[in-house]
Every structure is written in structure tokens, then in C-alpha cells.
Amino acid sequence: MKLKTYLHDNELTQMRFIAKVKEEQDVQIPQGTLAKWINGQRIPRKQDMLTIYKATECLVEPNDFYLGD
């Protein structure tokens, strides 16, 4: 599942997702960085992918950043 789809399906804004990650994992994601991941302009580093994987209840997998729509 794409991160953009996860956010939409769970009615999460970027800022709410950032707050969720910070609260659950004590990891700060810059909003601009998150936007680039969502739009496919950048691919998260390994540790960031694991953070996203955990924050999305394992629905957004690392391979989802490499696979096309």
C-alpha cells in the first residue's frame, strides 16, 4: 500500500501522521521530507522505512516505495 493511500484511507493529514510517529516511536519526521516520500520525489532511508512500516501497522511496506502505481 502506498503511504498516500494509507493516509487517505485513515483520514490522516501529514501533520497528524507526523504527530502519530512522534508519539508512538519518538521519531521526528520533517513535513517537507514526508511530502517528498508521499509524492515519490524521494525514497526513505532504511530506518525511515521501518518507522513508517511500524506506524502504519505494517500496511506500508518498504517495497511499496519502489513499486509503481
LINTAMO-V639776 format. One record per pair of residues at least 24 apart in sequence whose ideal C-beta (glycine too) atoms are under 8 Angstrom apart, sorted by the first residue. I is the first residue (numbers start at 1). GAP is how many residues later the second one is. D is the distance in Angstrom with one decimal. If there is no record, write none. Layout:
i;gap;d
I;GAP;D
I;GAP;D
This chain:
i;gap;d
1;55;7.6
1;58;4.9
1;59;5.4
1;60;7.6
1;63;6.1
2;58;7.1
2;62;5.7
2;67;7.5
3;34;6.0
3;35;5.4
3;49;6.4
3;53;7.4
3;57;5.1
3;61;7.3
3;62;7.8
4;34;4.8
4;35;7.8
6;50;5.1
6;53;5.7
6;54;5.1
7;31;7.2
14;24;7.3
17;38;7.3
20;35;6.1
21;30;6.2
21;31;7.9
21;34;4.9
24;30;7.5
24;31;6.3
25;26;5.9
25;29;6.4
25;30;6.7
27;24;5.1
37;28;7.2
40;25;8.0
